[in-house]
Amino acid sequence: MKAFVVTGGATGIGRATALRLAAPDTAIAVVYSRSADAARETVAQCERRGARAIAVAADVSKDDECRAAAAAVSATFGDRLDGLVNNAGTTRFAPAGDLDAVSADDFHAIYAVNVVGTWQMTRACAALLRAGHGAVVNVSSSSALDGTGSSPAYSASKAALDNLTLNLARALAPEVRVNAVRPGFVETDWHVRGLGAERFDAVRKTVAQVTALQSTLSADDVAESIVWMLGQPKMTGQHVLVDAGRQLAAGGVRLMEKK
């Protein structure tokens, strides 16, 4: 039986990844921080696909909760992991150019989840991953490359996450492979809540118009890439851009325009 942990697994990309992994020969831990009902629904959907699944509450910004989550996974699934998907993330939506819209506290809170949380969760699961000769996929963002996105703190945190991916790939080799996926604009409720329905629709249309493939991404598009990366036996320390060709547009697209 293969065992996987997906943080931020209750909704969006995390849920889509858990469902793509779900099969009769798999066990999946859906790690969540606030969305308990959604996590239980993800577990139920995984079970309907034949997988063994559990929901584990953990705030990845807290090291003791990461270690407790890893211990719960080990106690339930055994002393090995085939994969860890570090998908838990947070942001503060802010208009580009408004330097007062993001505070130092916002930076600390975003880094605590997006960067430190990934470090802590990977460290907590390291022994299990080594035992299973497993793989880690960190969910980064195309904003790590072009500095766009929901806020400067978010894009900076994803650039830091990309660097952390390289460090972890070196530290955990040769037993464990560590890679990152860099999604472009993904149509999820997370974006709808952050941008508002009207602004979300305008951004979605703008991004689709300038991408080479004339489209945005679904959560399942990203999940497909994550699952593929988990299965690559000779790939580590890599960052895969999945953005429908947005980076081919001259100058990119600013998702949060000045107001």
Salt bridges, closest charged atoms under 4 A:
ASP37 OD1 - ARG40 NH2 2.30
GLU41 OE2 - ARG48 NH2 3.26
ASP59 OD2 - LYS62 NZ 3.02
ASP63 OD2 - ARG67 NE 2.83
ASP63 OD1 - ARG123 NH2 3.14
ASP82 OD2 - ARG80 NH1 2.99
ASP106 OD2 - ARG92 NE 3.28
ASP146 OD2 - ARG246 NH2 3.40
ASP162 OD2 - ARG182 NE 2.81
ASP201 OD1 - ARG204 NH2 2.49
ASP201 OD2 - LYS205 NZ 3.16
ASP220 OD1 - ARG20 NE 2.94
GLU224 OE1 - ARG20 NH2 3.97
